[in-house]
Amino acid sequence: MSQRYSQMFSSLKARQEGAFVPFVTIGDPDLATSERIIRTLIDAGADALELGLPFSDPVADGPVIQAANIRALRHHITTQQCFDLLARIRADYPEIPIGLLVYCNLVVANGTSAFYQRAAQAGVDSVLIADVPLREGVRFIPEAQAQGIAPIFIAPPDASEATLKGVAQASEGYIYLLSRSGVTGANDDVNAPAAELIKTLNNAGGAPALLGFGIARPEHVQAAIAAGAGGAISGSAVVRIIAEHEHKPEAMLTALAEFVRTMKAATQAK
């Protein structure tokens, strides 16, 4: 398996920090600007990246990220163009963990093995298939592992202990822990998970949990880490900045960099 996640978490632990992981859709608002965005996120202090491949029916996502997919698909961006972009990022940033959040159709459309092979060649560390629960997702694990890619699964906030243990045992790299049910979206009613939930995942021998859904402000990041999470993933709040500055790329990159710096600062022990 890729060692980048374990190296990241070890390094952060030594510095008494959690991970801040921004999410964006590759190709939003266009391919060239998207590459600049991803480089800006890294340069501003992102510990890892969670990136979406544009898809026409992103059922797990709320309106903000759905709109990002529409903007990217306007330019008829292909999966191969996304992988080519990732290969350029990987060449310049050899250590940062890069995760993909995708939908099942994109994985199986041209052959599951071929998808994971292309992802590995591009330097991808993990793949989370958003619309496939653990029960159906286990069939993808051997394909991922064969290419050295970590399979990631979602831990819902209302999951049974048995489900949480299954997610912990199947996930490598990290576990995507939901702060609440529903679709993605930045809002104010983030429920920091009970420490018991994270304790169950940890006791099952799971990789560190990253809390996602609704992470929009520094206090959300602080609450996640205080509850025992290894860090937090922020998607809609990041993508909203892109949407607000779609036609002003320099202002967009400045705002994104400031957001990442602020959220990253919240991961550091006071």
HELIX and SHEET records of a PDB file:
HELIX    1   1 ARG A    4  ALA A   14  1                                  11    
HELIX    2   2 LEU A   31  ASP A   43  1                                  13    
HELIX    3   3 PRO A   63  LEU A   73  1                                  11    
HELIX    4   4 THR A   79  ASP A   92  1                                  14    
HELIX    5   5 CYS A  104  VAL A  108  1                                   5    
HELIX    6   6 THR A  112  GLN A  121  1                                  10    
HELIX    7   7 LEU A  134  GLY A  137  1                                   4    
HELIX    8   8 VAL A  138  PHE A  140  5                                   3    
HELIX    9   9 ILE A  141  ALA A  146  1                                   6    
HELIX   10  10 GLU A  161  ALA A  170  1                                  10    
HELIX   11  11 ALA A  195  ASN A  203  1                                   9    
HELIX   12  12 PRO A  218  ALA A  226  1                                   9    
HELIX   13  13 SER A  236  GLU A  244  1                                   9    
HELIX   14  14 PRO A  249  ALA A  265  1                                  17    
SHEET    1   A 9 ALA A 150  ILE A 152  0                                        
SHEET    2   A 9 SER A 126  ILE A 129  1                                        
SHEET    3   A 9 ILE A  98  VAL A 102  1                                        
SHEET    4   A 9 LEU A  49  GLY A  52  1                                        
SHEET    5   A 9 ALA A  19  THR A  25  1                                        
SHEET    6   A 9 GLY A 231  SER A 234  1                                        
SHEET    7   A 9 ALA A 209  GLY A 212  1                                        
SHEET    8   A 9 ILE A 175  LEU A 178  1                                        
SHEET    9   A 9 ILE A 154  ALA A 155  1                                        
END                                                                             
